[in-house]
Amino acid sequence: MLEIIVIFLLGLMPPIISILTRRQTETRVRARLIRAMETATYPSIQRLPPSLNQYDPEEFSLPIGAQTCRFNARSPFIRCAVNPLGPCQGCSHYQRRD
């Protein structure tokens, strides 16, 4: 009878140890997460000067493609919405911008 109790207790030891170590680990991780959130510093959002709030893409970059075309994307990466890879010369979708 004593042998059965010892075997039963030995069989219960691994799950008990696993539960205890898991709780300790979760407590440590939760404490580290709280500390990290408390010490995190977020940069304050500063208001941009009025000249930068009204961004004009033509002012800061050199757009590619025909500037007189209605479909020009005014972007340094894409020529236009209809024919993004170009070329603009002889394009059947060219429409003069008003």
Secondary structure, DSSP 8 states (H G I E B T S, - for coil): -HHHHHHHHHHHHHHHHHHHHHHHHHHHHHHHHHHHHHH----------HHHHS--HHHHS---S-TTBTTB---SS--BSS-TT---TT-TT--B--
